[in-house]
Amino acid sequence: RAAAARSRVRGSLGDALRETMLEEEGEEAQYHDDAEGVKMERVGRDQPFWIELQEDAVVPDLLDGMSPEALCLATDLTGKKGLYGRVDEALNLVLETIGLPDGQEQIETQDDPDGSEVPAVADMLSTISKKAECYTVITLRDKQIWAVGLGDKARSRLLAAKVALTASLALNYMQETGVAVDFSNMAAWSELMQEIEGSYEQVG
């Protein structure tokens, strides 16, 4: 599998967060138009969905050995603040539950606003969306789990990626042990898990 260049945001989760926090609040959204310059429909916001890479997909080292399936989530950070505002709390809870209290140090991210860093994801997304999306890929190699966050701003897609990864880890833990992560004090996260469990069963 070919290794893609990693000139964009790549490294520890903390490094990625520090980078995105430097963005201007008034940063213009990045749109990718078709050949005729017509703005296309985009993926629905705050609605998780699954993608599965093809067996012959060329992927960078970041995704080598990972599960072919990934949870995706797009956001503009205008809704579901209970998810994005508490994602660090939820991620720490999940990592503690699955026995990886230092798991954040293992998390890697790859920002890909133009689809050049992880083109296999762009190719897959092009089959379900008329408009090419900016996205961030996030991984936890210890569990061979990855996820994708979509959004016009880097901070939006990074937070979406963190939410998707956290939910994927929680779902994987439940599938392995039969025990759900306790989100009883986090209503938005409990609702998200119910939605994801249902969507995963439909895909399966």
C-alpha positions in Angstrom: 0.0 0.0 0.0 1.3 3.4 -1.0 2.2 5.9 1.7 0.8 9.3 1.2 2.7 12.5 2.1 1.7 14.0 5.5 2.4 17.7 5.1 -0.9 18.7 6.7 -2.1 18.4 10.2 -0.8 15.0 11.3 0.5 13.9 14.7 -0.8 13.7 18.2 -4.4 14.8 19.0 -3.0 17.5 21.1 -0.9 18.9 18.3 -3.9 18.9 16.0 -6.1 20.7 18.5 -3.5 23.4 19.0 -3.3 23.9 15.3 -7.0 24.3 14.8 -7.5 26.6 17.8 -5.3 29.1 15.9 -7.9 29.5 13.2 -9.6 32.8 12.7 -13.3 32.7 13.7 -14.1 34.4 10.4 -12.3 31.8 8.3 -14.0 31.3 5.0 -15.5 27.8 4.5 -13.7 25.7 1.8 -16.0 24.5 -0.9 -15.1 22.2 -3.7 -17.2 22.7 -6.9 -17.7 20.6 -9.9 -16.2 21.4 -13.4 -19.0 23.8 -14.2 -18.5 25.8 -10.9 -21.9 24.7 -9.5 -21.9 24.3 -5.8 -23.1 20.7 -5.0 -25.2 19.2 -2.2 -23.3 18.3 0.9 -23.5 15.5 3.5 -26.1 16.1 6.1 -24.8 17.7 9.3 -24.8 15.9 12.7 -26.0 12.7 11.2 -23.5 9.8 11.6 -23.1 7.3 8.8 -20.7 4.5 7.9 -18.3 4.0 5.0 -16.3 0.9 4.0 -13.2 1.2 1.9 -12.8 -1.2 -1.1 -10.3 -4.1 -0.6 -8.1 -2.7 -3.4 -8.1 0.9 -2.1 -4.7 2.5 -1.8 -4.3 3.9 1.6 -1.6 5.8 3.5 0.4 4.2 6.4 -2.1 5.9 8.7 -4.8 3.5 7.7 -2.6 0.4 7.1 -4.0 -2.5 9.1 -7.2 -0.6 10.1 -10.7 -2.0 9.8 -12.2 -1.2 6.4 -15.2 0.4 8.1 -15.3 3.8 9.5 -17.9 6.0 11.2 -18.3 9.5 9.6 -19.8 12.6 11.1 -20.2 16.1 9.5 -20.8 19.2 11.5 -20.8 23.0 11.3 -20.9 23.1 15.2 -24.3 24.8 15.1 -26.2 22.0 16.8 -25.9 19.1 19.3 -23.5 21.1 21.6 -23.9 18.3 24.1 -21.8 16.1 21.8 -19.1 18.4 20.7 -18.8 20.4 23.9 -18.3 17.2 26.0 -16.3 15.1 23.5 -13.1 15.2 25.6 -15.0 14.0 28.6 -16.7 11.3 26.6 -13.4 10.2 25.0 -11.6 10.0 28.4 -14.5 8.0 29.8 -14.4 5.5 26.9 -10.6 5.1 27.0 -10.8 4.5 30.7 -13.6 1.9 30.2 -11.7 0.0 27.5 -8.5 -0.1 29.5 -6.5 2.5 27.6 -6.3 5.5 30.1 -3.4 6.9 28.1 -5.0 6.2 24.7 -5.1 9.9 23.7 -1.3 9.7 23.2 -1.9 7.0 20.6 -4.5 8.9 18.6 -3.3 10.2 15.3 -5.0 12.7 12.9 -4.7 13.6 9.3 -6.4 16.7 8.1 -7.4 16.4 4.4 -9.3 19.5 3.2 -8.8 18.7 -0.5 -8.8 14.9 -0.6 -5.1 14.6 -1.5 -3.8 13.0 1.7 -6.2 10.1 2.0 -7.8 10.0 -1.4 -9.5 6.6 -0.8 -11.8 8.4 1.7 -12.5 11.1 -0.9 -13.3 8.4 -3.5 -15.7 6.7 -1.1 -17.4 9.9 0.0 -17.9 10.9 -3.7 -20.2 7.9 -4.1 -22.6 9.3 -1.5 -22.3 13.0 -1.8 -22.6 15.3 -4.7 -20.2 17.8 -3.1 -16.6 16.9 -2.2 -16.1 17.5 1.5 -13.2 18.7 3.6 -12.4 16.0 6.2 -10.1 14.8 8.9 -9.2 11.2 9.5 -8.5 10.1 13.1 -7.2 6.7 14.3 -6.4 4.7 17.4 -4.0 2.0 16.1 -4.2 -0.1 19.3 -7.8 -0.9 18.4 -7.4 -0.7 14.6 -10.3 1.8 14.6 -10.5 5.0 12.6 -13.2 7.6 11.9 -13.8 10.6 9.7 -14.9 14.1 10.6 -16.3 16.4 7.9 -16.7 20.1 8.0 -15.8 23.3 6.2 -13.6 24.5 9.0 -10.6 22.5 10.4 -11.9 22.8 14.0 -15.3 21.5 13.0 -14.1 18.4 11.2 -11.5 17.6 14.0 -14.2 17.7 16.7 -16.5 15.7 14.5 -13.7 13.1 14.0 -13.2 12.9 17.7 -16.9 12.3 18.3 -17.0 9.6 15.6 -13.9 7.9 17.0 -15.2 8.0 20.6 -18.5 6.5 19.5 -16.7 3.8 17.4 -14.6 2.8 20.3 -17.7 2.6 22.6 -19.5 0.5 20.0 -16.6 -1.8 19.5 -16.3 -2.3 23.3 -20.0 -3.2 23.5 -19.7 -5.7 20.7 -16.7 -7.3 22.3 -17.9 -7.5 25.9 -21.7 -7.1 25.7 -21.4 -4.1 28.1 -22.2 -0.6 27.1 -20.1 2.4 28.1 -22.0 4.3 30.8 -23.2 7.5 29.2 -26.1 7.8 31.6 -25.0 11.3 32.7 -24.5 12.5 29.1 -27.9 12.5 27.3 -26.6 13.6 23.9 -24.0 10.8 23.9 -26.6 8.2 24.9 -28.8 9.3 22.0 -25.8 9.2 19.6 -24.9 5.6 20.6 -28.5 4.4 20.1 -28.5 6.0 16.6 -25.1 4.5 15.7 -26.0 1.1 16.9 -29.1 1.2 14.7 -27.2 2.4 11.7 -24.4 -0.2 12.1 -27.0 -3.0 12.3 -28.5 -1.7 9.0 -25.2 -1.7 7.3 -24.3 -5.1 8.6 
